[in-house]
Amino acid sequence: MANITPPTAPLLYLGSKVTDTSVDKMLKPTLMFIFFAWLPTLILTTFIPQLALFVPDLLLN
């Protein structure tokens, strides 16, 4: 997500200048990653907190 939000969006512009690629071509893979990797992970860890708390529980026991 950080690759398209304001704090690090310049990475997309810098990458497009370095590789002579349009930002549109770079944005499509980024959005695919967000929709198929980041968003499902966010939803799973939000609604199934045991997934997010698995490692901390191991360290406490």
C-alpha positions in Angstrom: 0.0 0.0 0.0 2.8 2.4 0.8 3.9 2.5 -2.8 0.9 4.5 -3.9 0.1 6.6 -0.9 1.5 10.1 -0.5 4.6 9.5 1.6 6.2 7.1 -0.9 4.3 7.8 -4.1 7.5 9.5 -5.4 8.9 6.0 -5.7 6.5 5.3 -8.6 7.5 8.5 -10.3 11.2 7.9 -9.7 10.9 4.3 -11.0 9.1 5.5 -14.1 11.8 8.1 -14.9 14.6 5.6 -14.3 13.1 2.9 -16.5 11.4 5.2 -19.1 8.1 3.6 -18.3 4.8 5.4 -17.8 3.3 5.6 -14.3 0.2 3.9 -15.6 2.2 0.8 -16.5 3.8 0.7 -13.1 0.6 1.3 -11.3 -1.2 -1.8 -12.7 1.1 -4.4 -11.0 1.1 -2.3 -7.8 -2.7 -2.4 -7.7 -2.8 -6.1 -8.5 -0.5 -6.7 -5.6 -2.8 -4.6 -3.3 -6.0 -6.3 -4.4 -4.7 -9.9 -4.3 -2.1 -9.9 -1.5 -2.4 -6.9 0.8 -6.2 -6.6 1.0 -6.9 -10.3 1.7 -4.2 -10.3 4.4 -5.7 -7.2 6.0 -9.1 -8.7 6.0 -8.0 -12.1 7.4 -6.0 -10.6 10.2 -8.8 -8.2 11.0 -11.5 -10.8 11.3 -9.4 -13.7 12.5 -7.1 -12.2 15.2 -5.5 -15.6 16.0 -3.6 -15.3 12.7 -2.0 -12.0 13.8 -1.4 -13.1 17.4 0.1 -16.5 16.6 3.8 -15.6 17.0 3.3 -13.4 20.1 1.4 -16.2 21.7 4.3 -18.5 21.0 6.7 -16.1 22.6 4.6 -15.7 25.7 4.1 -19.4 26.4 
